[in-house]
Amino acid sequence: MDNLSEALEKLKLASADSSTDNVEGCVDCLLKALANNNTEASMKIQEMGVLARLPSLLTPQSSCTPKVANIIAEVAKNEFMRTSCVDAGLIPPLIQLLTSPDQEVLLQTGRALGNICYDSHSLQAQLINMGVIPTLVKLLAVHSNHTALTEMCLIAFGNLAELESSKEQFASTNIAEELVRLFQKQTEHEKKEMVFEVLAPLAENDVIKLQLVEAGLVECLLQVVAQTVDGEREEDVAQLKTASDLMVLLLLGDESMQKLFEGGKGSVFQRVLSWIPSNNHQLQLAGALAIANFARNDGNCIHMVDTGIVQKLLELLDRHVDEGNVTVQHAALSALRNLAIPVVNKSKMLSAGVADVVLKFLPSEMPPVQFKLLGTLRMLIDTQAEAAEQLGTNMKLVERLVEWCEAKDHAGVMGESNRLLSALIRHSKSKEVVRTVIQCGGVKHLVAMATSEHMIMQNEALVALGLIAALDLVAAEKDFVGSSLVSMLHKLLSDERSAPEIKYNSMILICAVMGSEPLHKEVQTLAFIDVVSKLRAHENKTVSHQASLTEQRLTAQS
């Protein structure tokens, strides 16, 4: 340690008078000390104030520069030294060295910057603002045959790509071409994984997604899938998952997705279709997720339904009723839900037996599957009266919906259950469906749904409750009273924040329940006539007109 102290003193003197004669020996001594005991040597360097002297030694012309950068890289391995490195002003001279033609300088400089900024988003953002990304992309292009430099660039890209602020800079470079070219050269699993780790965060950006597709990444991914699909080695399984997951990620961008769909004739789309009947769960999953992504466009949905994709998905789901792979169930149901959105597809999908297969998953205890199951059925019955009546009189389904309406731990499932319950009534307009919902105890949930923070759900609930009152008020009377329907409607009408549609449908419902004696008494007790009369001056003409009609009704029956 005495030798180290002496070397540090000499280094301070050498840097102070710009002498380089003694620098090399001092630097070698520091590197040796850091190799023997990094923490202790780093603390000594900090104590003696040597870091502040290092910027003057980081010059492109000096033969000691790579060793000085190496010292910084070693020191910055210690978390307690990183702030000191920044305070000593080491980042700007290090960034300038990234334009050096010397590969050793580049390697040590990259290590130093990487270690200083390790796990610090603020420092990484500083590097991005100083324009380090385009510089590193150029380095990758120029030194693509230098393994250590390539790995240094990839590690840096992986760290920087996690920051949202980096995406725009990456998109302005030719990073996509460079990464695809680099990926094509790799033969080892570990090296491919390194490139994958950079591609995944970058591919979250829609502009870069399209660049990667245009650079030929999809062809590379399909090749990896073909090579590993039957592999049993751990690395084959890992590569298959990474490649197929990345493929699905690329399809999340609208432009990249449409480019690969090619009107349903694209070779990539056709290849993805072939994954669905596969015996490999990972490929089944990726295939179903890919279809769900292709189905984000009405034109694509219509084409896919017309060309038989529904049958492939139903066969896949049938295989997983007993096998019970939750991720595959979820993905296939997601695809069917998206495909059911265009009106012209609904009757075709119902005729294909989609509802029957989906109902096989009613016993599922997995919330993600429950959520997609509910959404799929809700999309299918939209405007389809016959299907809504058939499902709405299915006692097992309605009982399960009522059960899920109480799933407070899973807000998504609870919300979708309420919406489907309402949809069964609204689209069927059937007295039998209303009676089934009443019998299963669903009315109180629709009343609660009318107080939702989401206006669309409030409205759906009020319309369904209005139909219940119109179709079978006698059967619903007890549940209406028990769930405090009238006081809930009074709050909605009194609340200035209630949307016009909510006020309108609340008044329609008030008129509908007046035929019930106990409900009529509640209406009188709560002085609805005062609230309604104020609404005659409402700026919305429909609300104003309905307020006049409702007031007349209340006055006539008072």
NORZIGI-V191927 format. One line per field, one symbol per residue. burial: 1 if it has 9 or more other ideal C-beta (glycine too) atoms within 8 Angstrom, else 0. A space follows every 50 residues. Layout:
burial=???
This chain:
burial=00011011111111100001011111111110110001001101110101 10111011010101111111111111010011011101111111111101 01101111111111111100001111110111111110111011000011 11111111111010011011101011111111100100001111111111 11101101111110101101110110111010000111111111111111 11101111111101010111111111010101111111111111111001 11111000110111111101100011011111111111111100110111 01011011111101011011111111111111011011111111101111 11011010010011111111111111110101111111011111111111 11000011111111111110111001101110101111111110000101 01111111111111010011011101011011101101010011011111 10110000
